Amino acid sequence: GQEHREKVGPKSLARKRYEQRKTEVRQNKFEPEAVTRRATWTVAKMLAHFREQRKILGPKNQYNDQLYVDQWTEQFGKYQLDQLKSAHIEEWRRKRTQEGLKPASINHALDYLRAYFNLAIKDGLCKENPVAKIKRLKVNNLRKRFLSQGDEYERLKAAMEPEEFDIVDFALHTGLRQTEQFKLEWSRVDLARKLILIH
């Protein structure tokens, strides 16, 4: 018997939502307070709210929490929770990738936003997590490692038998891969001209 106003969007969507609400009223499932609560929460408000709750958990990751809260507030803070879509986040990820941000850093930022939206869903502030459909980027954890001339070279030499270090020293001075070095034949070595032929 009471009138409730809800901002939805285009007229076609509004008609569908109107029929949905009428069905909820008939089934005693309509909660106007929940609708009002969802309509007034922005991403910035949600992030700030749950940031305060997470502070109570202790000092662990406090710095990262604030870092990502600030980042996402600046990026999407003005959006209402139900307005932020996966397409917005995909566009953010595309731009950040083009800017050279590493996949691991992008994944970590998305993990934080995903966690905050899960808390919002649990509290009935929104129905969907826009990050849920975003696939994680593939991370290459391999790291290029070079032996420094000087201290590391001398410490490695001191730790090895002279015969064993000769093999390492040969690799360091020629740049040969392990398979190239171990399969090298004398017919491809010219000691007079100090040349090695690699196929």
ABEGO torsion letter per residue (X at the ends): XBBBBBBAEBAAAAAAAAAAAAAAAAAGABBAAAAAAAAABBAAAAAAAAAAAAAAAEABGAAAAAAAAAAAAAAAAABBAAABBAAAAAAAAAAAAAAGBBAAAAAAAAAAAAAAAAAAAAAGABABBAAAABBBBBBBABBBBBBBBEAAAAAAAAABBAAAAAAAAAAAAAGBBAAAAAABBAAABBAAAGBBBBX
